[in-house]
């Protein structure tokens, strides 16, 4: 059994409350919390550990940004291709059909918005489905 030496220290009441709360959450003694904090403070490699942790986080963020960039490029290409296709195949309407076309367009748009709302609410994403489809076919 390791012997321990008693030491009396004074804490700011707010800091002591934080130590007590952490001890309760972790189900360890206040002494263990303070001992670990002092050991961490006195160890020479604290800055190296912090730098390594920050580096890992930055790497992960960089990969996430790369994924978002790729998704955005796919969305841009998809939208531009759709617009080009739609403009190429859609003939101009005669004046007599424009009113009914507007009504039908509003109805279709409402259906589109409801479908989009459902997909967003469930977490379904087109790009996720697209990437899954591509992984299966390869």
N, CA, C and O atoms as a GROMACS GRO file, in nm:
protein
  552
    1UNK      N    1   0.083  -0.118   0.000
    1UNK     CA    2   0.000   0.000   0.000
    1UNK      C    3   0.087   0.124   0.000
    1UNK      O    4   0.184   0.132   0.076
    2UNK      N    5   0.054   0.220  -0.083
    2UNK     CA    6   0.130   0.343  -0.094
    2UNK      C    7   0.093   0.435   0.022
    2UNK      O    8  -0.024   0.453   0.055
    3UNK      N    9   0.196   0.491   0.081
    3UNK     CA   10   0.168   0.586   0.190
    3UNK      C   11   0.145   0.724   0.131
    3UNK      O   12   0.204   0.761   0.030
    4UNK      N   13   0.060   0.795   0.193
    4UNK     CA   14   0.025   0.930   0.147
    4UNK      C   15   0.058   1.026   0.259
    4UNK      O   16   0.046   0.994   0.377
    5UNK      N   17   0.100   1.145   0.220
    5UNK     CA   18   0.128   1.250   0.315
    5UNK      C   19   0.016   1.353   0.307
    5UNK      O   20  -0.024   1.394   0.198
    6UNK      N   21  -0.031   1.393   0.421
    6UNK     CA   22  -0.141   1.488   0.427
    6UNK      C   23  -0.088   1.628   0.402
    6UNK      O   24   0.020   1.666   0.448
    7UNK      N   25  -0.168   1.706   0.326
    7UNK     CA   26  -0.132   1.845   0.297
    7UNK      C   27  -0.261   1.927   0.300
    7UNK      O   28  -0.360   1.887   0.240
    8UNK      N   29  -0.260   2.036   0.368
    8UNK     CA   30  -0.376   2.124   0.374
    8UNK      C   31  -0.357   2.237   0.273
    8UNK      O   32  -0.255   2.305   0.272
    9UNK      N   33  -0.457   2.254   0.189
    9UNK     CA   34  -0.451   2.362   0.090
    9UNK      C   35  -0.581   2.440   0.096
    9UNK      O   36  -0.682   2.391   0.147
   10UNK      N   37  -0.578   2.560   0.042
   10UNK     CA   38  -0.696   2.645   0.038
   10UNK      C   39  -0.738   2.667  -0.106
   10UNK      O   40  -0.655   2.692  -0.193
   11UNK      N   41  -0.868   2.658  -0.130
   11UNK     CA   42  -0.924   2.676  -0.264
   11UNK      C   43  -1.026   2.788  -0.262
   11UNK      O   44  -1.091   2.816  -0.161
   12UNK      N   45  -1.037   2.851  -0.376
   12UNK     CA   46  -1.148   2.944  -0.398
   12UNK      C   47  -1.276   2.861  -0.389
   12UNK      O   48  -1.281   2.750  -0.443
   13UNK      N   49  -1.380   2.910  -0.322
   13UNK     CA   50  -1.503   2.829  -0.308
   13UNK      C   51  -1.563   2.782  -0.440
   13UNK      O   52  -1.615   2.671  -0.447
   14UNK      N   53  -1.556   2.863  -0.544
   14UNK     CA   54  -1.610   2.823  -0.674
   14UNK      C   55  -1.529   2.707  -0.732
   14UNK      O   56  -1.586   2.614  -0.789
   15UNK      N   57  -1.397   2.712  -0.718
   15UNK     CA   58  -1.311   2.606  -0.768
   15UNK      C   59  -1.335   2.477  -0.689
   15UNK      O   60  -1.337   2.368  -0.746
   16UNK      N   61  -1.352   2.490  -0.559
   16UNK     CA   62  -1.379   2.372  -0.476
   16UNK      C   63  -1.510   2.306  -0.516
   16UNK      O   64  -1.520   2.184  -0.518
   17UNK      N   65  -1.611   2.386  -0.550
   17UNK     CA   66  -1.739   2.329  -0.596
   17UNK      C   67  -1.719   2.251  -0.725
   17UNK      O   68  -1.780   2.146  -0.744
   18UNK      N   69  -1.636   2.302  -0.814
   18UNK     CA   70  -1.608   2.231  -0.940
   18UNK      C   71  -1.537   2.099  -0.913
   18UNK      O   72  -1.569   1.998  -0.975
   19UNK      N   73  -1.441   2.100  -0.820
   19UNK     CA   74  -1.369   1.977  -0.786
   19UNK      C   75  -1.466   1.875  -0.725
   19UNK      O   76  -1.462   1.757  -0.759
   20UNK      N   77  -1.552   1.922  -0.634
   20UNK     CA   78  -1.649   1.832  -0.572
   20UNK      C   79  -1.745   1.774  -0.676
   20UNK      O   80  -1.777   1.655  -0.671
   21UNK      N   81  -1.792   1.857  -0.768
   21UNK     CA   82  -1.884   1.810  -0.872
   21UNK      C   83  -1.817   1.706  -0.961
   21UNK      O   84  -1.877   1.604  -0.994
   22UNK      N   85  -1.692   1.731  -0.999
   22UNK     CA   86  -1.619   1.635  -1.083
   22UNK      C   87  -1.597   1.504  -1.008
   22UNK      O   88  -1.610   1.396  -1.066
   23UNK      N   89  -1.564   1.513  -0.881
   23UNK     CA   90  -1.544   1.392  -0.800
   23UNK      C   91  -1.672   1.310  -0.793
   23UNK      O   92  -1.667   1.187  -0.800
   24UNK      N   93  -1.786   1.375  -0.778
   24UNK     CA   94  -1.913   1.303  -0.775
   24UNK      C   95  -1.944   1.238  -0.910
   24UNK      O   96  -1.987   1.123  -0.915
   25UNK      N   97  -1.921   1.313  -1.019
   25UNK     CA   98  -1.949   1.259  -1.153
   25UNK      C   99  -1.860   1.140  -1.184
   25UNK      O  100  -1.907   1.040  -1.239
   26UNK      N  101  -1.734   1.150  -1.150
   26UNK     CA  102  -1.639   1.043  -1.182
   26UNK      C  103  -1.635   0.934  -1.076
   26UNK      O  104  -1.574   0.829  -1.096
   27UNK      N  105  -1.700   0.960  -0.963
   27UNK     CA  106  -1.704   0.864  -0.851
   27UNK      C  107  -1.563   0.833  -0.800
   27UNK      O  108  -1.526   0.718  -0.779
   28UNK      N  109  -1.487   0.940  -0.782
   28UNK     CA  110  -1.353   0.930  -0.722
   28UNK      C  111  -1.344   1.034  -0.612
   28UNK      O  112  -1.431   1.120  -0.598
   29UNK      N  113  -1.238   1.026  -0.534
   29UNK     CA  114  -1.222   1.120  -0.423
   29UNK      C  115  -1.173   1.256  -0.474
   29UNK      O  116  -1.115   1.267  -0.582
   30UNK      N  117  -1.198   1.358  -0.393
   30UNK     CA  118  -1.148   1.492  -0.426
   30UNK      C  119  -0.996   1.491  -0.429
   30UNK      O  120  -0.933   1.559  -0.510
   31UNK      N  121  -0.936   1.412  -0.338
   31UNK     CA  122  -0.790   1.402  -0.335
   31UNK      C  123  -0.735   1.347  -0.467
   31UNK      O  124  -0.632   1.393  -0.515
   32UNK      N  125  -0.804   1.249  -0.524
   32UNK     CA  126  -0.759   1.191  -0.651
   32UNK      C  127  -0.766   1.294  -0.763
   32UNK      O  128  -0.679   1.298  -0.850
   33UNK      N  129  -0.871   1.376  -0.762
   33UNK     CA  130  -0.884   1.481  -0.863
   33UNK      C  131  -0.770   1.581  -0.850
   33UNK      O  132  -0.707   1.616  -0.949
   34UNK      N  133  -0.746   1.627  -0.730
   34UNK     CA  134  -0.640   1.728  -0.708
   34UNK      C  135  -0.503   1.668  -0.738
   34UNK      O  136  -0.419   1.735  -0.798
   35UNK      N  137  -0.480   1.543  -0.698
   35UNK     CA  138  -0.352   1.478  -0.725
   35UNK      C  139  -0.327   1.466  -0.875
   35UNK      O  140  -0.217   1.493  -0.922
   36UNK      N  141  -0.429   1.425  -0.950
   36UNK     CA  142  -0.414   1.412  -1.095
   36UNK      C  143  -0.388   1.548  -1.159
   36UNK      O  144  -0.307   1.558  -1.252
   37UNK      N  145  -0.455   1.652  -1.111
   37UNK     CA  146  -0.435   1.786  -1.166
   37UNK      C  147  -0.293   1.836  -1.140
   37UNK      O  148  -0.230   1.894  -1.228
   38UNK      N  149  -0.244   1.814  -1.019
   38UNK     CA  150  -0.108   1.858  -0.986
   38UNK      C  151  -0.005   1.778  -1.066
   38UNK      O  152   0.092   1.835  -1.117
   39UNK      N  153  -0.025   1.648  -1.079
   39UNK     CA  154   0.067   1.565  -1.158
   39UNK      C  155   0.069   1.611  -1.303
   39UNK      O  156   0.175   1.618  -1.365
   40UNK      N  157  -0.047   1.641  -1.358
   40UNK     CA  158  -0.054   1.689  -1.495
   40UNK      C  159   0.017   1.823  -1.509
   40UNK      O  160   0.088   1.846  -1.607
   41UNK      N  161  -0.001   1.909  -1.412
   41UNK     CA  162   0.062   2.042  -1.415
   41UNK      C  163   0.214   2.030  -1.408
   41UNK      O  164   0.285   2.106  -1.473
   42UNK      N  165   0.263   1.936  -1.331
   42UNK     CA  166   0.407   1.921  -1.312
   42UNK      C  167   0.476   1.841  -1.422
   42UNK      O  168   0.598   1.849  -1.436
   43UNK      N  169   0.400   1.763  -1.498
   43UNK     CA  170   0.463   1.683  -1.603
   43UNK      C  171   0.509   1.775  -1.715
   43UNK      O  172   0.443   1.873  -1.748
   44UNK      N  173   0.623   1.743  -1.773
   44UNK     CA  174   0.681   1.828  -1.876
   44UNK      C  175   0.620   1.812  -2.013
   44UNK      O  176   0.641   1.898  -2.099
   45UNK      N  177   0.547   1.705  -2.038
   45UNK     CA  178   0.497   1.678  -2.172
   45UNK      C  179   0.353   1.725  -2.193
   45UNK      O  180   0.290   1.685  -2.291
   46UNK      N  181   0.301   1.807  -2.104
   46UNK     CA  182   0.163   1.853  -2.115
   46UNK      C  183   0.140   1.928  -2.245
   46UNK      O  184   0.039   1.908  -2.312
   47UNK      N  185   0.234   2.014  -2.281
   47UNK     CA  186   0.217   2.091  -2.405
   47UNK      C  187   0.223   2.000  -2.528
   47UNK      O  188   0.153   2.025  -2.626
   48UNK      N  189   0.305   1.895  -2.522
   48UNK     CA  190   0.313   1.801  -2.634
   48UNK      C  191   0.182   1.724  -2.650
   48UNK      O  192   0.136   1.701  -2.761
   49UNK      N  193   0.123   1.683  -2.537
   49UNK     CA  194  -0.005   1.613  -2.542
   49UNK      C  195  -0.114   1.704  -2.599
   49UNK      O  196  -0.195   1.661  -2.680
   50UNK      N  197  -0.114   1.828  -2.555
   50UNK     CA  198  -0.212   1.924  -2.604
   50UNK      C  199  -0.194   1.947  -2.753
   50UNK      O  200  -0.292   1.953  -2.828
   51UNK      N  201  -0.069   1.961  -2.797
   51UNK     CA  202  -0.042   1.980  -2.939
   51UNK      C  203  -0.085   1.859  -3.022
   51UNK      O  204  -0.139   1.876  -3.131
   52UNK      N  205  -0.061   1.739  -2.972
   52UNK     CA  206  -0.103   1.618  -3.043
   52UNK      C  207  -0.255   1.610  -3.052
   52UNK      O  208  -0.309   1.573  -3.156
   53UNK      N  209  -0.323   1.644  -2.944
   53UNK     CA  210  -0.470   1.642  -2.945
   53UNK      C  211  -0.524   1.745  -3.043
   53UNK      O  212  -0.617   1.716  -3.118
   54UNK      N  213  -0.467   1.863  -3.044
   54UNK     CA  214  -0.510   1.968  -3.137
   54UNK      C  215  -0.483   1.925  -3.280
   54UNK      O  216  -0.564   1.950  -3.370
   55UNK      N  217  -0.370   1.862  -3.303
   55UNK     CA  218  -0.336   1.816  -3.437
   55UNK      C  219  -0.436   1.712  -3.487
   55UNK      O  220  -0.479   1.717  -3.602
   56UNK      N  221  -0.474   1.619  -3.400
   56UNK     CA  222  -0.574   1.518  -3.438
   56UNK      C  223  -0.708   1.584  -3.470
   56UNK      O  224  -0.774   1.548  -3.567
   57UNK      N  225  -0.747   1.680  -3.388
   57UNK     CA  226  -0.874   1.750  -3.413
   57UNK      C  227  -0.870   1.827  -3.544
   57UNK      O  228  -0.966   1.825  -3.621
   58UNK      N  229  -0.760   1.895  -3.569
   58UNK     CA  230  -0.747   1.971  -3.694
   58UNK      C  231  -0.748   1.879  -3.815
   58UNK      O  232  -0.807   1.912  -3.918
   59UNK      N  233  -0.682   1.764  -3.803
   59UNK     CA  234  -0.684   1.667  -3.913
   59UNK      C  235  -0.826   1.620  -3.942
   59UNK      O  236  -0.867   1.611  -4.058
   60UNK      N  237  -0.900   1.590  -3.836
   60UNK     CA  238  -1.039   1.545  -3.852
   60UNK      C  239  -1.123   1.656  -3.916
   60UNK      O  240  -1.203   1.630  -4.006
   61UNK      N  241  -1.106   1.779  -3.870
   61UNK     CA  242  -1.180   1.891  -3.929
   61UNK      C  243  -1.142   1.910  -4.076
   61UNK      O  244  -1.229   1.941  -4.158
   62UNK      N  245  -1.016   1.893  -4.109
   62UNK     CA  246  -0.972   1.905  -4.247
   62UNK      C  247  -1.038   1.800  -4.336
   62UNK      O  248  -1.079   1.830  -4.448
   63UNK      N  249  -1.046   1.677  -4.286
   63UNK     CA  250  -1.114   1.571  -4.364
   63UNK      C  251  -1.262   1.603  -4.381
   63UNK      O  252  -1.319   1.578  -4.487
   64UNK      N  253  -1.325   1.657  -4.277
   64UNK     CA  254  -1.467   1.692  -4.287
   64UNK      C  255  -1.488   1.804  -4.388
   64UNK      O  256  -1.585   1.801  -4.464
   65UNK      N  257  -1.398   1.902  -4.391
   65UNK     CA  258  -1.409   2.012  -4.487
   65UNK      C  259  -1.390   1.958  -4.629
   65UNK      O  260  -1.459   2.001  -4.721
   66UNK      N  261  -1.296   1.865  -4.646
   66UNK     CA  262  -1.275   1.805  -4.778
   66UNK      C  263  -1.401   1.733  -4.826
   66UNK      O  264  -1.438   1.743  -4.943
   67UNK      N  265  -1.466   1.660  -4.735
   67UNK     CA  266  -1.590   1.591  -4.770
   67UNK      C  267  -1.700   1.691  -4.807
   67UNK      O  268  -1.772   1.670  -4.905
   68UNK      N  269  -1.712   1.798  -4.730
   68UNK     CA  270  -1.812   1.900  -4.761
   68UNK      C  271  -1.784   1.966  -4.894
   68UNK      O  272  -1.876   1.994  -4.971
   69UNK      N  273  -1.657   1.991  -4.922
   69UNK     CA  274  -1.618   2.052  -5.049
   69UNK      C  275  -1.656   1.961  -5.166
   69UNK      O  276  -1.707   2.008  -5.268
   70UNK      N  277  -1.632   1.832  -5.151
   70UNK     CA  278  -1.668   1.737  -5.256
   70UNK      C  279  -1.820   1.730  -5.274
   70UNK      O  280  -1.870   1.728  -5.386
   71UNK      N  281  -1.893   1.727  -5.162
   71UNK     CA  282  -2.040   1.725  -5.169
   71UNK      C  283  -2.093   1.850  -5.238
   71UNK      O  284  -2.186   1.842  -5.319
   72UNK      N  285  -2.035   1.964  -5.206
   72UNK     CA  286  -2.079   2.089  -5.267
   72UNK      C  287  -2.050   2.090  -5.417
   72UNK      O  288  -2.132   2.139  -5.495
   73UNK      N  289  -1.937   2.038  -5.456
   73UNK     CA  290  -1.904   2.030  -5.599
   73UNK      C  291  -2.002   1.938  -5.672
   73UNK      O  292  -2.046   1.969  -5.784
   74UNK      N  293  -2.038   1.826  -5.610
   74UNK     CA  294  -2.135   1.734  -5.671
   74UNK      C  295  -2.270   1.803  -5.685
   74UNK      O  296  -2.334   1.793  -5.789
   75UNK      N  297  -2.311   1.873  -5.580
   75UNK     CA  298  -2.440   1.943  -5.587
   75UNK      C  299  -2.440   2.050  -5.696
   75UNK      O  300  -2.538   2.063  -5.770
   76UNK      N  301  -2.332   2.125  -5.707
   76UNK     CA  302  -2.323   2.227  -5.811
   76UNK      C  303  -2.329   2.168  -5.950
   76UNK      O  304  -2.401   2.219  -6.036
   77UNK      N  305  -2.255   2.060  -5.972
   77UNK     CA  306  -2.258   1.994  -6.102
   77UNK      C  307  -2.395   1.935  -6.133
   77UNK      O  308  -2.444   1.945  -6.245
   78UNK      N  309  -2.457   1.874  -6.032
   78UNK     CA  310  -2.589   1.816  -6.051
   78UNK      C  311  -2.691   1.922  -6.088
   78UNK      O  312  -2.768   1.904  -6.182
   79UNK      N  313  -2.691   2.032  -6.017
   79UNK     CA  314  -2.786   2.139  -6.044
   79UNK      C  315  -2.763   2.200  -6.182
   79UNK      O  316  -2.858   2.223  -6.256
   80UNK      N  317  -2.638   2.226  -6.216
   80UNK     CA  318  -2.612   2.287  -6.346
   80UNK      C  319  -2.648   2.192  -6.461
   80UNK      O  320  -2.700   2.236  -6.564
   81UNK      N  321  -2.622   2.063  -6.444
   81UNK     CA  322  -2.658   1.966  -6.547
   81UNK      C  323  -2.810   1.957  -6.561
   81UNK      O  324  -2.862   1.950  -6.673
   82UNK      N  325  -2.881   1.956  -6.448
   82UNK     CA  326  -3.027   1.951  -6.453
   82UNK      C  327  -3.083   2.075  -6.522
   82UNK      O  328  -3.173   2.063  -6.606
   83UNK      N  329  -3.034   2.192  -6.488
   83UNK     CA  330  -3.084   2.316  -6.549
   83UNK      C  331  -3.058   2.316  -6.699
   83UNK      O  332  -3.145   2.352  -6.778
   84UNK      N  333  -2.938   2.275  -6.738
   84UNK     CA  334  -2.905   2.269  -6.881
   84UNK      C  335  -2.999   2.173  -6.954
   84UNK      O  336  -3.051   2.205  -7.061
   85UNK      N  337  -3.020   2.054  -6.897
   85UNK     CA  338  -3.107   1.955  -6.956
   85UNK      C  339  -3.251   2.009  -6.965
   85UNK      O  340  -3.316   1.998  -7.070
   86UNK      N  341  -3.299   2.066  -6.857
   86UNK     CA  342  -3.436   2.117  -6.852
   86UNK      C  343  -3.457   2.228  -6.956
   86UNK      O  344  -3.558   2.231  -7.025
   87UNK      N  345  -3.361   2.319  -6.964
   87UNK     CA  346  -3.374   2.428  -7.061
   87UNK      C  347  -3.366   2.376  -7.205
   87UNK      O  348  -3.427   2.433  -7.295
   88UNK      N  349  -3.291   2.270  -7.226
   88UNK     CA  350  -3.275   2.216  -7.361
   88UNK      C  351  -3.402   2.146  -7.410
   88UNK      O  352  -3.438   2.159  -7.527
   89UNK      N  353  -3.470   2.070  -7.321
   89UNK     CA  354  -3.582   1.989  -7.366
   89UNK      C  355  -3.719   2.055  -7.348
   89UNK      O  356  -3.818   2.006  -7.402
   90UNK      N  357  -3.726   2.164  -7.273
   90UNK     CA  358  -3.857   2.225  -7.246
   90UNK      C  359  -3.891   2.326  -7.355
   90UNK      O  360  -3.823   2.428  -7.371
   91UNK      N  361  -3.996   2.297  -7.430
   91UNK     CA  362  -4.035   2.392  -7.536
   91UNK      C  363  -4.111   2.511  -7.475
   91UNK      O  364  -4.170   2.497  -7.368
   92UNK      N  365  -4.110   2.625  -7.542
   92UNK     CA  366  -4.187   2.739  -7.493
   92UNK      C  367  -4.337   2.708  -7.501
   92UNK      O  368  -4.382   2.638  -7.591
   93UNK      N  369  -4.413   2.762  -7.406
   93UNK     CA  370  -4.558   2.737  -7.402
   93UNK      C  371  -4.633   2.848  -7.475
   93UNK      O  372  -4.591   2.964  -7.474
   94UNK      N  373  -4.744   2.811  -7.538
   94UNK     CA  374  -4.829   2.916  -7.596
   94UNK      C  375  -4.897   2.994  -7.482
   94UNK      O  376  -4.912   2.942  -7.371
   95UNK      N  377  -4.938   3.116  -7.510
   95UNK     CA  378  -4.999   3.201  -7.407
   95UNK      C  379  -5.122   3.135  -7.344
   95UNK      O  380  -5.148   3.155  -7.226
   96UNK      N  381  -5.197   3.060  -7.421
   96UNK     CA  382  -5.320   2.999  -7.370
   96UNK      C  383  -5.292   2.890  -7.265
   96UNK      O  384  -5.380   2.860  -7.184
   97UNK      N  385  -5.173   2.831  -7.265
   97UNK     CA  386  -5.141   2.722  -7.172
   97UNK      C  387  -5.061   2.768  -7.051
   97UNK      O  388  -5.037   2.689  -6.960
   98UNK      N  389  -5.019   2.894  -7.048
   98UNK     CA  390  -4.931   2.941  -6.941
   98UNK      C  391  -4.998   2.939  -6.805
   98UNK      O  392  -4.935   2.903  -6.706
   99UNK      N  393  -5.125   2.976  -6.796
   99UNK     CA  394  -5.194   2.980  -6.667
   99UNK      C  395  -5.208   2.840  -6.607
   99UNK      O  396  -5.181   2.820  -6.489
  100UNK      N  397  -5.248   2.744  -6.687
  100UNK     CA  398  -5.261   2.606  -6.636
  100UNK      C  399  -5.123   2.550  -6.601
  100UNK      O  400  -5.110   2.471  -6.507
  101UNK      N  401  -5.020   2.588  -6.676
  101UNK     CA  402  -4.884   2.542  -6.647
  101UNK      C  403  -4.837   2.600  -6.513
  101UNK      O  404  -4.771   2.530  -6.437
  102UNK      N  405  -4.869   2.726  -6.484
  102UNK     CA  406  -4.832   2.786  -6.355
  102UNK      C  407  -4.900   2.713  -6.241
  102UNK      O  408  -4.838   2.685  -6.138
  103UNK      N  409  -5.030   2.680  -6.258
  103UNK     CA  410  -5.103   2.609  -6.153
  103UNK      C  411  -5.042   2.470  -6.130
  103UNK      O  412  -5.022   2.429  -6.016
  104UNK      N  413  -5.014   2.401  -6.239
  104UNK     CA  414  -4.954   2.268  -6.226
  104UNK      C  415  -4.815   2.277  -6.164
  104UNK      O  416  -4.776   2.192  -6.084
  105UNK      N  417  -4.740   2.380  -6.202
  105UNK     CA  418  -4.606   2.401  -6.146
  105UNK      C  419  -4.613   2.427  -5.996
  105UNK      O  420  -4.531   2.374  -5.920
  106UNK      N  421  -4.709   2.508  -5.952
  106UNK     CA  422  -4.726   2.536  -5.809
  106UNK      C  423  -4.762   2.408  -5.734
  106UNK      O  424  -4.711   2.385  -5.624
  107UNK      N  425  -4.847   2.325  -5.792
  107UNK     CA  426  -4.886   2.198  -5.729
  107UNK      C  427  -4.765   2.105  -5.717
  107UNK      O  428  -4.744   2.043  -5.613
  108UNK      N  429  -4.687   2.096  -5.823
  108UNK     CA  430  -4.568   2.010  -5.820
  108UNK      C  431  -4.465   2.062  -5.720
  108UNK      O  432  -4.401   1.984  -5.649
  109UNK      N  433  -4.450   2.194  -5.716
  109UNK     CA  434  -4.354   2.253  -5.622
  109UNK      C  435  -4.396   2.224  -5.478
  109UNK      O  436  -4.311   2.192  -5.394
  110UNK      N  437  -4.523   2.233  -5.448
  110UNK     CA  438  -4.571   2.202  -5.314
  110UNK      C  439  -4.540   2.056  -5.279
  110UNK      O  440  -4.496   2.028  -5.167
  111UNK      N  441  -4.562   1.965  -5.372
  111UNK     CA  442  -4.528   1.824  -5.350
  111UNK      C  443  -4.379   1.805  -5.328
  111UNK      O  444  -4.337   1.726  -5.243
  112UNK      N  445  -4.300   1.878  -5.405
  112UNK     CA  446  -4.154   1.872  -5.390
  112UNK      C  447  -4.113   1.919  -5.250
  112UNK      O  448  -4.031   1.854  -5.184
  113UNK      N  449  -4.170   2.031  -5.204
  113UNK     CA  450  -4.134   2.085  -5.074
  113UNK      C  451  -4.174   1.990  -4.961
  113UNK      O  452  -4.101   1.975  -4.863
  114UNK      N  453  -4.289   1.925  -4.974
  114UNK     CA  454  -4.330   1.828  -4.873
  114UNK      C  455  -4.237   1.708  -4.871
  114UNK      O  456  -4.200   1.658  -4.764
  115UNK      N  457  -4.199   1.661  -4.988
  115UNK     CA  458  -4.106   1.549  -4.997
  115UNK      C  459  -3.970   1.586  -4.938
  115UNK      O  460  -3.909   1.507  -4.865
  116UNK      N  461  -3.923   1.705  -4.969
  116UNK     CA  462  -3.796   1.754  -4.914
  116UNK      C  463  -3.803   1.763  -4.763
  116UNK      O  464  -3.710   1.723  -4.693
  117UNK      N  465  -3.913   1.816  -4.711
  117UNK     CA  466  -3.929   1.826  -4.566
  117UNK      C  467  -3.924   1.690  -4.498
  117UNK      O  468  -3.862   1.675  -4.392
  118UNK      N  469  -3.990   1.591  -4.558
  118UNK     CA  470  -3.987   1.456  -4.501
  118UNK      C  471  -3.846   1.399  -4.501
  118UNK      O  472  -3.802   1.341  -4.402
  119UNK      N  473  -3.775   1.416  -4.611
  119UNK     CA  474  -3.638   1.362  -4.619
  119UNK      C  475  -3.547   1.429  -4.517
  119UNK      O  476  -3.466   1.362  -4.452
  120UNK      N  477  -3.559   1.560  -4.503
  120UNK     CA  478  -3.474   1.629  -4.406
  120UNK      C  479  -3.508   1.589  -4.264
  120UNK      O  480  -3.420   1.578  -4.179
  121UNK      N  481  -3.637   1.567  -4.237
  121UNK     CA  482  -3.679   1.527  -4.103
  121UNK      C  483  -3.628   1.388  -4.066
  121UNK      O  484  -3.598   1.362  -3.950
  122UNK      N  485  -3.619   1.298  -4.164
  122UNK     CA  486  -3.574   1.162  -4.135
  122UNK      C  487  -3.423   1.147  -4.144
  122UNK      O  488  -3.368   1.044  -4.104
  123UNK      N  489  -3.354   1.248  -4.194
  123UNK     CA  490  -3.209   1.241  -4.205
  123UNK      C  491  -3.161   1.176  -4.334
  123UNK      O  492  -3.041   1.158  -4.352
  124UNK      N  493  -3.253   1.142  -4.424
  124UNK     CA  494  -3.212   1.084  -4.552
  124UNK      C  495  -3.142   1.192  -4.635
  124UNK      O  496  -3.189   1.305  -4.642
  125UNK      N  497  -3.032   1.156  -4.695
  125UNK     CA  498  -2.959   1.251  -4.778
  125UNK      C  499  -2.929   1.189  -4.913
  125UNK      O  500  -2.886   1.074  -4.921
  126UNK      N  501  -2.952   1.265  -5.018
  126UNK     CA  502  -2.928   1.217  -5.154
  126UNK      C  503  -2.783   1.178  -5.174
  126UNK      O  504  -2.754   1.073  -5.231
  127UNK      N  505  -2.691   1.263  -5.129
  127UNK     CA  506  -2.549   1.233  -5.151
  127UNK      C  507  -2.506   1.107  -5.077
  127UNK      O  508  -2.420   1.034  -5.126
  128UNK      N  509  -2.564   1.081  -4.961
  128UNK     CA  510  -2.532   0.959  -4.888
  128UNK      C  511  -2.583   0.838  -4.967
  128UNK      O  512  -2.512   0.738  -4.979
  129UNK      N  513  -2.706   0.848  -5.019
  129UNK     CA  514  -2.760   0.739  -5.100
  129UNK      C  515  -2.677   0.719  -5.226
  129UNK      O  516  -2.651   0.606  -5.267
  130UNK      N  517  -2.637   0.829  -5.287
  130UNK     CA  518  -2.557   0.821  -5.409
  130UNK      C  519  -2.424   0.752  -5.382
  130UNK      O  520  -2.383   0.665  -5.459
  131UNK      N  521  -2.357   0.789  -5.273
  131UNK     CA  522  -2.229   0.726  -5.243
  131UNK      C  523  -2.247   0.580  -5.207
  131UNK      O  524  -2.160   0.498  -5.239
  132UNK      N  525  -2.358   0.543  -5.140
  132UNK     CA  526  -2.384   0.403  -5.109
  132UNK      C  527  -2.409   0.323  -5.237
  132UNK      O  528  -2.362   0.211  -5.251
  133UNK      N  529  -2.486   0.383  -5.331
  133UNK     CA  530  -2.512   0.316  -5.457
  133UNK      C  531  -2.381   0.293  -5.534
  133UNK      O  532  -2.362   0.187  -5.595
  134UNK      N  533  -2.293   0.391  -5.530
  134UNK     CA  534  -2.166   0.378  -5.603
  134UNK      C  535  -2.078   0.273  -5.538
  134UNK      O  536  -2.009   0.200  -5.609
  135UNK      N  537  -2.076   0.264  -5.404
  135UNK     CA  538  -1.994   0.164  -5.334
  135UNK      C  539  -2.042   0.024  -5.365
  135UNK      O  540  -1.960  -0.067  -5.379
  136UNK      N  541  -2.173   0.004  -5.376
  136UNK     CA  542  -2.229  -0.128  -5.405
  136UNK      C  543  -2.193  -0.174  -5.545
  136UNK      O  544  -2.161  -0.291  -5.566
  137UNK      N  545  -2.198  -0.082  -5.642
  137UNK     CA  546  -2.176  -0.119  -5.781
  137UNK      C  547  -2.029  -0.143  -5.812
  137UNK      O  548  -1.998  -0.207  -5.913
  138UNK      N  549  -1.939  -0.093  -5.730
  138UNK     CA  550  -1.795  -0.109  -5.759
  138UNK      C  551  -1.743  -0.243  -5.719
  138UNK      O  552  -1.624  -0.271  -5.738
   0.00000   0.00000   0.00000
